[in-house]
Amino acid sequence: MHRKRMGYVLFLGGLLSLVAGHSTVYALGSTAGDKLTRGLANTIQGIFEVPRNISNTTETQGLLTGLTVGLGKGLGYGVLRTLVGLYEVVTFPIPVPAGYAPIIQPYAWNTGGMWL
């Protein structure tokens, strides 16, 4: 029964991620609803930083570095993304930063650096 419930949670989280990802990624930050959506997506997607950073580090610096440094970076960025997501969910009605601007790059799967 526990596995079935976890499957539903993962399915709904993935569905939310897909829906959030189809909004205008770099135009986010214009409304409280955008901030809430971005916050929910970042909270759910924090865990995706681990495989993303392992993969990116492996591609640029080799397998051993990817499995060690990439893992460390992924864990750190994952915690950071999750905490920023929680912050955005809690503060979504407040226009901070100005104009509901994102604090970090909105979604874990975007290419490029972590920070805007």
N, C-alpha and C positions, 0 to 999 in steps of 0.2 A: 504494500500500500504506500509506503514511504517513497519508493522509486517512482510510482505513478504520479504522486503529487509533485515530486521534483521535476519530472518530465513536463508537467503542465506549467510550472513556474518558469522553466527554461524556455519553453515554447512561447509563453506570453512575453517574456523578456526579449526574446529574439524578434517577435512581432513588433513590439514597441520600438526596438532599435531600427527595424526596417522602416516603420512609419516615420520616425524622427529623422532618419537619414534622407528621406525624400523631400524634406523641407529645404528651403534655401540655406545651405550650410553657412556661407559667409555673410548672409544678410540677417542672420540671427542676432538677437540682441535688441530688437525693435519693440517688443511687447513683453508683458509679464508672462503671457502664455508661451512665448518662445523660450523665455528663461526657464520656465517650469519644464517644458519638454526637453530642453537641453540638459537640465539638471537630472531628470529621470534617466535619460539615456546615458549620461556620464556615470551615474551611480551604478547602473546595471553593467556598463561596459568596462569598468575598471579592471576587471580580471583579464580582459583581452589585451591589456598592455604587456602581459608576460610573454605570450607567444609572438606578439608583434616585435618586441624589443629583442628577443632571442633571434628571430629571423633576420631583422635588420642588421644586428651586430654580426651575425654569422656571415651575411652577404658581404659586409665591408671589411671584417677583421678576421674571419676564419671560425671554424667550428668550436674549438676550445674556448676562445674568447666569447663567442656567442652563448655557449652553455654556462659560462660563469658570469662575465660582466653583463651580458644581455639579460640573464635571469635577474641579477641584482637591479639593473635599471628597470626592468619590467615590474618587479615587485614594488619598487619605489614609486614609479609613475602610476602603477595601478592603485596604490593606496591614495596617492595625491588626487588622481582623477575621481575616485570614489568620494573622497572628502569634499572636493570642490563641487561635485554633483549634489551631495547632501546639502551643502551650503546654499546652492542655487535653488534647490527645492524649498528649503525653509524660508529663504528670503525673496522668493519670486515676486511678491507684490511690491517690493521696494526697488526703485530704480537705481540700484548700486551694483556695480559701477554705472556711471552715467549712461543713460539710454539702454539699460539692460545688456550692456556689452559682455561678451564671454570673457572669462578669466583665463582659460586655456583653450587650445584648439578644440572645437566642439566635439569631435568624435574620434574614438581610438583608431578607427581604420583609415583616417585621412593620411595622406602621405605628407612628408615634410616634418618639420620640427614640432615639438610638443607645444611650444608657446606661440601665441599670436604676435 
